[in-house]
């Protein structure tokens, strides 16, 4: 995995690099230098580990926003001495938020999570047909799917919505299992994009997806299984 570390504390950056032994790690102590690599040299990374508090004109949050505009598929993990910026990290779809001093077990869990995610995205795709056009979308890019009047609406993490003809009952048979779960008469959700379960709603990238009584037990069980994967 190609990983960029950006931390203006050289000692902390080296510590993190040592925890990533065996990976292709690029070390930066200046946010502007990393941004130049991305914007001017078109160098991209699988994972960006960014310190939030950095001296100079640009901190980790701003850097992540600039990186995200150039590489919307990038995985971003923030490193910080506090959780004050957790909300901003959430808005940027950060994959993780680690507090210093970062522990080896936390880095190991992060890499295992990303490895599993990359395997799912590479191997599994949802095919669709719409107005004579065909295509496919990796499972990992799909947030949820809803159905209205025999039309399926595939909501993707980049904000796009792909329409296609079909029935949710047929789609449930095709895709539901490890990644997707039926949660409502009108909704199928990618459980790996669920941020939390609140009452009878799933929060998915800022969207509230209803969970009906019929599906609640199964959805809750799968949600808890994935939480266990994250911390195992």
SEGU-694922 format. One record per residue: x negated, y, z of N, C-alpha, C, O, CB in turn. Coordinates in steps of 0.001 Angstrom, whole numbers, padded with zeros to 6 digits, always signed. Glycine has a CB too. Layout:
BEGIN
XYZXYZXYZXYZXYZ;...
***
This chain:
BEGIN
-000839-001190+000000+000000+000000+000000-000880+001248+000000-001834+001338+000773+000952+000001+001220;-000561+002210-000866-001324+003447-000960-000730+004478+000005+000430+004867-000127-001326+003988-002422;-001532+004912+000967-001028+005722+002077-001848+006999+002221-003078+006966+002182-001055+004919+003392;-001147+008134+002390-001809+009409+002675-001571+009782+004126-000435+009774+004599-001296+010531+001732;-002647+010109+004834-002557+010631+006196-002942+012100+006145-003994+012450+005610-003480+009830+007191;-002093+012965+006701-002419+014389+006772-002263+014855+008210-001150+014947+008729-001515+015225+005816;-003391+015148+008847-003407+015568+010247-004625+016460+010437-005746+016047+010143-003438+014333+011229;-004415+017680+010928-005553+018586+011072-006448+018238+012260-007510+018833+012442-005058+020001+011216;-006012+017270+013065-006882+016745+014121-007610+015529+013560-007025+014455+013420-006064+016372+015418;-008888+015707+013241-009648+014629+012593-009666+013359+013438-009575+012252+012905-011081+015084+012319;-009781+013515+014719-009820+012340+015603-008534+011536+015518-008571+010307+015448-010066+012768+017050;-007383+012228+015523-006096+011538+015407-005943+010879+014040-005413+009773+013932-004943+012518+015647;-006407+011559+013003-006308+011014+011650-007138+009741+011512-006690+008766+010908-006763+012056+010618;-008335+009752+012068-009204+008568+012004-008597+007422+012804-008639+006268+012378-010621+008897+012534;-008033+007745+013963-007369+006709+014774-006261+006028+013976-006135+004803+013988-006788+007321+016073;-005465+006832+013289-004375+006277+012494-004913+005446+011337-004378+004381+011029-003475+007396+011965;-005972+005934+010697-006573+005172+009593-007077+003816+010083-006943+002815+009379-007730+005968+008952;-007648+003777+011263-008156+002519+011808-007023+001525+012063-007227+000313+011986-008927+002778+013105;-005838+002034+012364-004681+001158+012574-004131+000612+011266-003334-000326+011263-003586+001904+013312;-004560+001203+010150-004060+000805+008825-005109+000011+008051-005169+000073+006823-003641+002043+008016;-005905-000709+008761-006967-001504+008125-006373-002452+007087-005379-003131+007343-007763-002304+009186;-006997-002484+005923-006523-003337+004836-005649-002607+003834-005342-003153+002775-005767-004493+005396;-005238-001367+004150-004434-000562+003230-005327+000436+002487-006448+000722+002908-003308+000181+003996;-004804+000960+001373-005518+001982+000596-005181+003351+001192-004194+003980+000812-005129+001919-000939;-006018+003802+002134-005711+005006+002909-006540+006193+002429-007759+006099+002284-005961+004759+004402;-005854+007314+002184-006504+008579+001822-006298+009541+002986-005177+009712+003466-005923+009174+000470;-007369+010160+003432-007335+010987+004626-007415+012476+004270-008290+012890+003509-008481+010602+005566;-006489+013285+004830-006487+014728+004620-006343+015432+005970-005569+015005+006827-005342+015148+003650;-007090+016499+006142-006951+017312+007347-006367+018685+007026-006292+019551+007898-008304+017467+008040;-005957+018883+005783-005385+020154+005346-004169+019881+004472-004261+019160+003478-006436+021006+004579;-003022+020463+004845-001783+020225+004105-001882+020705+002663-001373+020054+001750-000618+020914+004798;-002541+021845+002459-002672+022379+001114-003449+021462+000189-003153+021377-001003-003333+023716+001162;-004439+020779+000737-005240+019863-000069-004405+018679-000545-004481+018284-001709-006449+019368+000729;-003611+018118+000356-002745+017004-000036-001705+017470-001046-001440+016774-002027-002054+016391+001198;-001117+018630-000819-000102+019131-001738-000682+019361-003131-000009+019114-004131+000504+020425-001202;-001924+019831-003200-002575+020028-004497-002751+018712-005228-002599+018648-006447-003929+020708-004318;-003070+017666-004489-003207+016338-005103-001880+015910-005738-001852+015358-006838-003665+015290-004047;-000788+016174-005025+000529+015752-005509+001006+016625-006656+001471+016109-007673+001548+015788-004377;+000895+017946-006508+001477+018864-007485+000578+019114-008693+001075+019281-009807+001789+020173-006820;-000724+019141-008488-001630+019494-009583-002282+018277-010237-002452+018235-011456-002703+020424-009074;-002641+017295-009427-003299+016110-009972-002349+014942-010178-002743+013891-010683-004415+015687-009064;-001072+015135-009778-000036+014125-009974-000401+012785-009304-000112+011713-009835+000202+013913-011470;-001029+012872-008151-001351+011686-007363-000208+011448-006391+000205+012362-005678-002715+011848-006607;+000300+010233-006361+001424+009908-005487+001077+008712-004607+000228+007888-004950+002694+009616-006316;+001753+008640-003470+001485+007614-002483+002774+006866-002145+003876+007395-002291+000863+008230-001218;+002608+005627-001692+003762+004845-001253+004289+005358+000078+005491+005311+000342+003395+003362-001139;+003377+005852+000919+003747+006309+002255+002925+007539+002622+001710+007581+002427+003541+005184+003299;+003631+008550+003163+002971+009763+003650+003138+009818+005173+004260+009848+005679+003567+011055+002964;+002023+009829+005892+002030+009976+007339+001610+011410+007649+000439+011759+007498+001077+008928+008034;+002542+012231+008077+002319+013673+008173+002456+014157+009611+003464+013910+010273+003299+014425+007271;+001420+014853+010080+001492+015500+011381+002405+016715+011266+002287+017490+010317+000075+015908+011888;+003298+016886+012205+004224+018016+012137+003538+019322+012512+003726+020339+011844+005421+017776+013052;+002740+019296+013582+002072+020513+014039+000677+020597+013426-000234+019888+013851+001988+020549+015587;+000511+021464+012424-000797+021670+011821-001081+023158+011740-000193+023946+011412-000872+021021+010422;-002301+023544+012034-002685+024943+011947-002700+025385+010484-002974+024587+009588-004066+025171+012600;-002405+026648+010255-002367+027158+008896-000966+027554+008503-000070+027627+009344-002906+026131+007929;-000778+027806+007238+000500+028337+006759+001555+027257+006530+002729+027572+006332+000284+029099+005479;+001149+025990+006555+002090+024926+006235+002002+023792+007253+000927+023244+007496+001828+024393+004827;+003145+023448+007843+003223+022315+008741+003761+021091+008029+004024+021122+006827+004088+022647+009935;+003922+020015+008777+004343+018757+008181+005732+018779+007586+005976+018125+006572+004275+017695+009188;+006661+019524+008199+008034+019575+007690+008074+020238+006317+008700+019718+005393+008949+020332+008673;+007411+021379+006181+007376+022065+004882+006641+021222+003843+007067+021128+002692+006698+023446+005017;+005543+020613+004259+004784+019755+003343+005652+018610+002840+005629+018286+001652+003525+019201+004035;+006414+017998+003737+007277+016884+003341+008320+017336+002333+008614+016615+001379+007961+016273+004567;+008883+018522+002533+009867+019033+001595+009288+019248+000213+009939+018961-000792+010444+020315+002105;+008063+019754+000160+007396+019974-001132+007072+018639-001805+007243+018485-003014+006100+020802-000941;+006608+017688-001016+006302+016358-001555+007569+015700-002074+007572+015089-003143+005638+015468-000480;+008653+015830-001304+009913+015187-001675+010427+015715-003016+011035+014963-003777+010967+015410-000581;+010195+016992-003315+010655+017551-004593+009901+016941-005776+010447+016844-006876+010484+019075-004598;+008675+016538-005558+007869+015937-006621+007989+014418-006651+007844+013803-007708+006417+016328-006453;+008251+013814-005502+008293+012349-005406+009443+011968-004488+009249+011671-003310+006934+011765-004875;+010668+011982-005064+011840+011766-004229+011933+010346-003682+012714+010090-002765+013078+012083-005010;+011140+009410-004235+011164+008043-003744+010123+007802-002642+010051+006705-002088+010932+007084-004893;+009329+008811-002329+008246+008636-001358+008791+008324+000030+009817+008861+000447+007371+009890-001305;+008096+007458+000724+008419+007164+002117+007608+008114+002992+006388+008211+002857+008120+005660+002476;+008293+008808+003880+007638+009799+004728+007818+009421+006190+008926+009118+006633+008199+011214+004459;+006725+009442+006927+006753+009192+008361+006077+010371+009052+004956+010741+008703+006048+007836+008723;+006757+010955+010025+006187+012080+010750+005474+011609+012020+005911+010678+012697+007279+013095+011100;+004367+012284+012315+003606+012038+013533+003652+013324+014347+003409+014404+013808+002120+011596+013221;+003959+013225+015631+004087+014440+016424+003813+014164+017897+003818+013018+018347+005480+015042+016251;+003575+015233+018627+003404+015129+020075+004737+015254+020799+004803+015054+022012+002436+016199+020575;+005817+015589+020059+007149+015686+020663+008187+015342+019614+007880+015235+018427+007407+017107+021247;+009424+015169+020070+010509+014851+019126+011364+016070+018807+012534+015927+018452+011394+013743+019693;+010792+017278+018929+011540+018517+018704+012070+018641+017279+013078+019307+017045+010666+019705+019018;+011388+017998+016325+011763+018159+014923+012455+016913+014363+012443+016671+013156+010532+018480+014093;+013053+016138+015252+013687+014898+014796+014813+015180+013801+014984+014438+012834+014232+014108+015992;+015591+016260+014036+016699+016591+013151+016202+016921+011747+016783+016481+010755+017496+017764+013716;+015120+017701+011673+014554+018047+010363+014026+016811+009654+014156+016677+008437+013432+019081+010516;+013428+015905+010427+012922+014661+009845+014060+013838+009268+013931+013251+008193+012160+013843+010895;+015173+013797+009983+016342+013064+009519+016861+013646+008204+017222+012906+007289+017445+013087+010585;+016897+014972+008119+017392+015628+006908+016517+015324+005693+016998+015347+004560+017468+017135+007124;+015238+015039+005923+014315+014723+004835+014220+013225+004588+013342+012766+003857+012938+015280+005139;+015127+012460+005198+015169+011005+005039+013836+010358+005402+013351+009469+004702+015546+010644+003607;+013256+010816+006502+012008+010211+006966+012280+008766+007375+013295+008465+008003+011398+011020+008153;+011359+007885+007012+011533+006478+007328+011250+006193+008797+011748+005214+009351+010634+005632+006452;+010444+007054+009431+010106+006836+010840+009594+008141+011434+009214+009063+010713+009045+005703+010997;+009591+008199+012753+009107+009375+013489+008336+008815+014677+008931+008264+015604+010304+010350+013950;+007016+008955+014652+006165+008360+015674+005560+009437+016561+005149+010497+016090+005059+007520+015032;+005516+009145+017839+004932+010079+018796+003484+009696+019097+003147+008516+019201+005760+010112+020096;+002639+010710+019234+001242+010491+019598+001146+010181+021094+001944+010694+021879+000376+011732+019236;+000189+009357+021494-000737+008608+020633-000031+007420+019979+000678+006660+020639-001955+008118+021447;-000238+007278+018681+000414+006214+017926-000201+004873+018304-001421+004733+018388+000292+006463+016403;+000663+003893+018529+000206+002563+018940+000166+001607+017744+000913+001762+016778+001124+001996+020044;-000706+000640+017833-000880-000328+016754+000417-001072+016452+000732-001315+015287-001977-001323+017112;+001175-001436+017493+002414-002189+017288+003427-001379+016485+004170-001940+015680+003019-002596+018636;+003463-000058+016700+004394+000797+015969+004037+000849+014495+004921+000795+013640+004404+002205+016557;+002758+000952+014191+002308+000979+012802+002596-000352+012123+003003-000387+010961+000807+001303+012724;+002391-001424+012832+002656-002756+012276+004132-002902+011920+004465-003413+010851+002238-003857+013277;+005020-002453+012815+006462-002543+012537+006844-001685+011338+007669-002085+010517+007278-002113+013768;+006242-000505+011241+006525+000383+010112+006137-000275+008795+006922-000263+007847+005782+001717+010275;+004953-000842+008722+004488-001478+007491+005335-002697+007136+005629-002930+005964+003024-001884+007628;+005723-003465+008135+006558-004644+007879+007923-004217+007338+008458-004843+006423+006729-005484+009171;+008476-003156+007906+009771-002640+007438+009671-002192+005984+010539-002521+005175+010244-001464+008327;+008624-001446+005643+008466-000951+004280+008209-002091+003301+008680-002052+002164+007327+000059+004214;+007472-003094+003733+007209-004251+002872+008505-004970+002538+008749-005319+001383+006223-005222+003548;+009341-005193+003555+010628-005858+003311+011499-005018+002386+012172-005554+001506+011366-006120+004641;+011487-003703+002586+012292-002812+001756+011836-002849+000303+012666-002881-000606+012223-001383+002289;+010533-002847+000077+010004-002863-001290+010352-004169-001997+010635-004178-003195+008480-002661-001277;+010331-005259-001257+010693-006553-001850+012154-006544-002271+012491-006992-003367+010430-007709-000854;+013026-006032-001398+014455-005970-001737+014690-005106-002958+015452-005478-003851+015264-005431-000558;+014031-003941-003002+014250-003016-004109+013719-003581-005419+014295-003331-006477+013591-001675-003815;+012645-004328-005364+012041-004870-006576+012858-006014-007151+012985-006140-008369+010630-005339-006294;+013409-006841-006286+014031-008077-006751+015521-007945-007035+016047-008667-007883+013819-009150-005740;+016213-007041-006348+017655-007001-006433+018131-005709-007097+017737-004615-006693+018266-007143-005047;+018970-005842-008106+019508-004684-008823+020986-004929-009101+021412-006063-009320+018723-004424-010155;+021757-003853-009089+023177-003926-009404+023386-003442-010834+023069-002297-011158+024021-003085-008399;+023913-004300-011677+024175-003945-013073+025564-003302-013193+026484-003635-012446+024071-005203-013992;+025691-002383-014141+026971-001709-014334+027194-001428-015820+026251-001408-016611+027025-000394-013519;+028466-001211-016184+028851-000782-017516+029791+000398-017377+030694+000390-016540+029512-001936-018318;+029573+001421-018208+030428+002604-018139+030430+003306-019491+029399+003793-019956+029953+003571-017019;+031605+003349-020112+031794+004041-021384+030781+003599-022436+030160+004419-023112+031699+005540-021178;+030633+002297-022553+029759+001733-023566+028293+001679-023194+027486+001122-023939+029899+002498-024797;+027933+002248-022052+026544+002242-021605+026353+001203-020507+027243+000975-019687+026124+003640-021103;+025187+000581-020505+024859-000378-019452+023586+000063-018744+022768+000791-019306+024694-001807-020032;+023434-000376-017534+022247-000045-016758+022208-000858-015485+023069-001707-015250+022207+001445-016436;+021212-000599-014669+021117-001278-013384+020453-000349-012377+019647+000508-012739+020327-002607-013513;+020802-000530-011116+020292+000303-010024+019731-000617-008946+020418-001547-008523+021414+001239-009440;+018503-000382-008491+017968-001198-007388+018858-001083-006153+019356-000002-005835+016522-000768-007043;+019049-002177-005479+019878-002158-004273+019407-001080-003300+020222-000390-002687+019857-003532-003588;+018104-000939-003162+017562-000024-002168+017908+001423-002403+017834+002233-001479+016103-000160-002117;+018292+001775-003636+018635+003168-003954+020115+003466-003735+020533+004620-003829+018264+003480-005394;+020904+002446-003447+022349+002612-003294+022694+002805-001821+022297+002006-000972+023109+001391-003874;+023437+003874-001525+023894+004141-000156+025177+003366+000139+025255+002610+001107+024123+005657+000057;+026175+003566-000711+027449+002863-000538+028224+002909-001844+027875+003647-002765+028285+003487+000616;+029273+002114-001910+030119+002035-003099+031562+002148-002643+031980+001451-001719+029877+000704-003898;+032326+003020-003284+033752+003094-002968+034568+002884-004230+034068+003008-005347+034106+004449-002315;+035826+002566-004024+036698+002196-005140+037960+003037-005121+038594+003215-004080+037055+000700-005084;+038317+003559-006308+039553+004306-006470+040137+004019-007844+039487+004243-008865+039314+005820-006280;+041370+003522-007860+042097+003294-009116+041275+002479-010117+041095+002885-011265+042492+004631-009743;+040784+001335-009668+040046+000381-010504+038714+000930-011039+038150+000398-011995+040911-000039-011666;+038230+001991-010410+036918+002526-010760+036019+002467-009535+036423+002860-008440+037029+003980-011296;+034789+001970-009725+033808+001907-008651+032896+003116-008749+032473+003500-009839+032991+000591-008713;+032597+003708-007612+031706+004860-007540+030479+004460-006716+030578+004226-005511+032433+006108-006914;+029332+004387-007376+028092+003940-006737+027320+005178-006292+026783+005909-007124+027227+003050-007711;+027264+005412-005006+026607+006594-004446+025145+006263-004139+024855+005353-003362+027345+007084-003159;+024232+007009-004756+022800+006719-004646+022104+007718-003721+022616+008808-003465+022141+006741-006037;+020930+007326-003225+020233+008156-002251+019713+009456-002844+019406+010382-002093+019093+007388-001654;+019603+009559-004165+019166+010817-004779+020323+011788-005007+020131+012850-005599+018473+010535-006099;+021530+011429-004539+022685+012302-004655+023554+012048-005872+024639+012620-005980+022234+013694-004675;+023107+011208-006788+023903+010917-007976+024986+009882-007653+024872+009109-006702+022998+010411-009121;+026030+009895-008471+027122+008931-008339+027366+008313-009708+027716+009010-010660+028427+009608-007781;+027179+007004-009801+027390+006291-011051+028768+005631-011025+029086+004891-010094+026272+005234-011284;+029578+005895-012033+030896+005281-012125+030833+004023-012983+030027+003922-013908+031918+006275-012703;+031691+003075-012659+031838+001895-013522+033188+001253-013240+033744+001400-012151+030676+000869-013290;+033705+000547-014223+034976-000141-014063+034761-001423-013260+033749-002104-013425+035613-000453-015442;+035713-001743-012396+035598-002972-011636+036468-002944-010400+037087-001933-010066+034164-003216-011251;+036499-004091-009727+037260-004230-008499+036307-004486-007340+035332-005225-007474+038297-005367-008618;+036599-003870-006205+035732-004030-005044+035739-005475-004545+034731-005954-004025+036167-003082-003924;+036859-006168-004698+036908-007572-004271+035914-008416-005064+035235-009273-004499+038332-008138-004436;+035827-008176-006370+034873-008922-007199+033438-008542-006847+032556-009400-006792+035138-008661-008695;+033211-007251-006610+031869-006796-006261+031430-007362-004920+030258-007692-004737+031814-005272-006229;+032354-007475-003992+032027-008045-002679+031457-009452-002819+030477-009796-002160+033273-008072-001778;+032057-010247-003661+031578-011607-003890+030175-011588-004483+029345-012440-004166+032538-012368-004818;+029920-010612-005343+028637-010533-006058+027493-010060-005163+026398-010619-005225+028765-009599-007249;+027726-009032-004325+026587-008378-003676+026527-008512-002159+025450-008378-001579+026600-006950-004016;+027645-008769-001509+027634-008725-000040+026859-009907+000551+026934-011036+000067+029073-008721+000501;+026121-009605+001602+025258-010601+002236+024233-009907+003104+024577-009257+004092+024561-011485+001184;+022962-010048+002730+021892-009465+003530+021883-007944+003470+021721-007289+004500+020560-009997+003072;+022054-007370+002283+021907-005926+002105+023235-005195+002249+023324-004234+003012+021302-005627+000748;+024254-005624+001540+025536-004940+001530+026562-005652+002407+026548-006875+002547+026055-004828+000110;+027453-004849+002995+028568-005392+003773+029851-004663+003395+029855-003448+003196+028296-005267+005299;+030924-005411+003301+032252-004803+003122+032673-004259+004481+032650-004986+005474+033317-005846+002556;+033053-003001+004531+033430-002406+005807+034855-001864+005812+035374-001475+006858+032473-001302+006153;+035483-001840+004642+036800-001230+004522+037413-001701+003208+036702-002172+002321+036716+000336+004584;+038718-001575+003084+039382-001946+001835+038779-001222+000642+038791-001741-000474+040870-001647+001921;+038245-000006+000878+037758+000822-000231+036258+001040-000224+035751+001798-001052+038437+002146-000203;+035514+000389+000699+034088+000682+000824+033233-000570+001013+033595-001500+001735+033864+001620+001980;+032079-000555+000329+030971-001480+000581+029760-000612+000879+029519+000367+000172+030708-002462-000650;+028993-000949+001911+027889-000095+002345+026575-000866+002378+026544-002046+002726+028184+000495+003725;+025490-000186+002010+024149-000747+002149+023748-000609+003616+023499+000501+004086+023113-000025+001196;+023685-001716+004337+023471-001673+005783+022082-001154+006149+021868-000709+007277+023672-003053+006378;+021145-001205+005221+019799-000703+005502+019730+000824+005411+018713+001420+005765+018796-001326+004533;+020795+001453+004944+020843+002910+004925+021711+003466+006056+021896+004679+006155+021367+003395+003583;+022236+002598+006894+023079+003047+008003+022200+003657+009090+021282+003012+009597+023925+001870+008574;+022492+004899+009438+021740+005573+010500+022271+005205+011875+021500+005011+012815+021794+007084+010313;+023584+005111+011989+024154+004662+013258+025625+004302+013080+026280+004685+012111+023996+005749+014339;+026105+003555+014053+027518+003164+014129+028146+003974+015250+027752+003854+016410+027691+001608+014377;+029130+004806+014898+029794+005672+015865+031283+005385+015846+031986+005748+014902+029518+007166+015562;+031757+004731+016894+033168+004378+016936+033532+003475+015783+033008+002368+015657+034032+005623+016916;+034435+003952+014937+034852+003175+013767+034293+003736+012475+034882+003557+011409+036357+003125+013684;+033141+004424+012565+032495+004996+011385+031028+004581+011323+030362+004431+012347+032615+006531+011394;+030547+004401+010103+029122+004245+009857+028606+005572+009322+029208+006158+008422+028830+003069+008858;+027489+006050+009873+026879+007268+009359+025775+006870+008391+024803+006220+008775+026324+008161+010516;+025933+007265+007138+025001+006887+006068+024545+008148+005358+025301+008730+004580+025661+005888+005059;+023320+008577+005617+022755+009769+004963+023709+010962+005014+023895+011662+004019+022409+009455+003509;+024303+011182+006174+025192+012321+006350+026641+012068+005971+027486+012943+006159+024687+013451+005563;+026947+010888+005440+028313+010538+005061+028932+009642+006133+028280+008725+006631+028339+009833+003680;+030185+009908+006486+030910+009057+007419+031732+008046+006633+032653+008408+005901+031818+009900+008355;+031385+006769+006795+032060+005687+006084+032942+004936+007081+032433+004434+008083+031027+004719+005401;+034244+004847+006833+035141+004190+007795+034936+002671+007844+034644+002031+006834+036593+004496+007442;+035096+002129+009027+035056+000676+009226+036427+000252+009738+036846+000682+010813+033909+000252+010233;+037119-000577+008991+038451-001007+009405+038343-002149+010414+037305-002802+010523+039290-001443+008182;+039430-002377+011146+039457-003415+012179+039122-004786+011600+038461-005596+012250+040830-003455+012855;+039570-005035+010405+039338-006346+009768+037857-006670+009626+037457-007825+009772+039994-006385+008395;+037036-005650+009342+035624-005883+009055+034696-005482+010208+033484-005679+010121+035233-005129+007812;+035258-004918+011289+034409-004301+012311+033430-005285+012947+032250-004963+013083+035271-003686+013386;+033875-006449+013333+033004-007399+014035+031807-007797+013177+030675-007834+013659+033794-008649+014438;+032063-008094+011900+030977-008495+011013+029995-007376+010749+028785-007600+010709+031531-008988+009715;+030519-006149+010565+029647-004991+010328+028792-004705+011561+027592-004462+011440+030485-003743+009958;+029397-004734+012730+028644-004478+013965+027544-005513+014159+026427-005169+014546+029585-004480+015179;+027854-006767+013895+026864-007837+014043+025690-007635+013090+024536-007786+013492+027513-009204+013794;+025972-007293+011824+024896-007085+010850+024077-005854+011201+022856-005857+011053+025467-006947+009435;+024736-004809+011663+024036-003594+012081+023057-003908+013218+021920-003437+013201+025049-002509+012523;+023479-004676+014178+022612-005032+015302+021459-005926+014851+020351-005816+015374+023422-005735+016397;+021708-006805+013889+020629-007640+013349+019536-006793+012720+018349-007059+012907+021178-008623+012318;+019942-005762+011967+018972-004901+011303+018213-004062+012325+017014-003834+012162+019668-003993+010280;+018884-003605+013364+018185-002892+014436+017094-003778+015041+015992-003314+015331+019182-002443+015532;+017417-005052+015224+016440-005985+015781+015274-006170+014821+014129-006282+015257+017098-007340+016089;+015550-006203+013512+014465-006280+012527+013514-005105+012670+012297-005266+012573+015032-006321+011104;+014076-003913+012905+013281-002709+012968+012300-002700+014143+011213-002129+014049+014184-001522+013055;+012692-003336+015243+011858-003276+016446+011134-004581+016720+010357-004666+017671+012700-002911+017640;+011371-005584+015915+010759-006892+016149+009249-006830+015928+008561-007840+016079+011388-007952+015228;
***
